[in-house]
């Protein structure tokens, strides 16, 4: 039995499956293109939501006075130098880096 004979018999069929018998140039790249299309309604929703977000952001104050006052009070009271704060900070850091529960 000759193995060469098997490849001769099935060789033509394998070429058909592989590429229709055509040899591909290795420098050629297949042409692919993607496209997206949005409906008119989707474009309107996107535009209106962007405007609503921009208006909301513009309405917010640049500085939140209540947060500034709270921080000033904590600094004045020495809270950031307290063991309570240090424990909370250490726990938060450990949790953030995956070591805490």
Secondary structure as GFF3:
##gff-version 3
##sequence-region A 1 101
A	DSSP	alpha_helix	3	19	.	.	.	ID=ss1
A	DSSP	alpha_helix	40	59	.	.	.	ID=ss2
A	DSSP	alpha_helix	65	77	.	.	.	ID=ss3
A	DSSP	three_ten_helix	79	81	.	.	.	ID=ss4
A	DSSP	alpha_helix	83	96	.	.	.	ID=ss5
###
